[in-house]
Amino acid sequence: MKIKTAKFVISNTDISKCPDEDLPEYAFIGRSNVGKSSLINMLTNHKNLAKISGKPGKTQLINHFIINDDWFLVDLPGYGFAKVSRNMRNTFQKFIRDYFDNRKQLVCTFVLVDSRHEPQNIDLDFMADLGENNIPFAIIFTKADKLNQTTLPKNIANYKKTLLQTWEELPPYFISSVTDKTGKKEILEFISNINTNLESN
């Protein structure tokens, strides 16, 4: 898939105000500062489609972008640590929960995980929650360029081993780097294949 157009549509915290088009949606979410905005910009060939900040918690709304006039990319607020008030974090959780519970157009969620770190309970719990609620998801391991060729495979293998302690099979996963665009082709092909299958059904 080639991204020809990527346009911002709307930001909000009210699910009823999300776009009403019957187009597939792909949500991107992860712990604060996992590199989500940079990844979205890399995938869409835009420098500033998603706002980048070194300050965790920058994304505070549900942001819809229409891609190729064919599907929506949805940028969701990060979970976990963020430099916002506790009340704001509670608000995040409520409208994120509303989105996952009620958004019929959602076909896949990409959970972003920093490849440099050991498996974090907050990520594992979030994925378990998606599984319990039958919400399809895939994992994107970010910042792969920060690791050498020995450590990266070791970290990914450790993560897979941890997941298989509670999952019967692994979800799809991708390894990415915005520096050299690792994973871009594979992620976009994954989305394209799902879209094709949806159109044929």
PELIN-V852445 format. One record per run of one state. SS is the DSSP state (2 for helix, 1 for strand, 0 for the rest). FROM is the first residue (numbers start at 1). LEN is the number of residues. Records with the same first field share a line. If there is no record, write none. Layout:
SS->FROM-LEN, FROM-LEN
This chain:
0->1-5, 13-2, 18-7, 32-4, 45-17, 68-3, 76-3, 80-6, 103-3, 115-6, 133-4, 143-1, 147-4, 164-9, 176-1, 178-4, 183-1, 201-1
1->6-7, 25-7, 62-6, 71-5, 79-1, 106-9, 137-6, 173-3, 177-1, 182-1
2->15-3, 36-9, 86-17, 121-12, 144-3, 151-13, 184-17
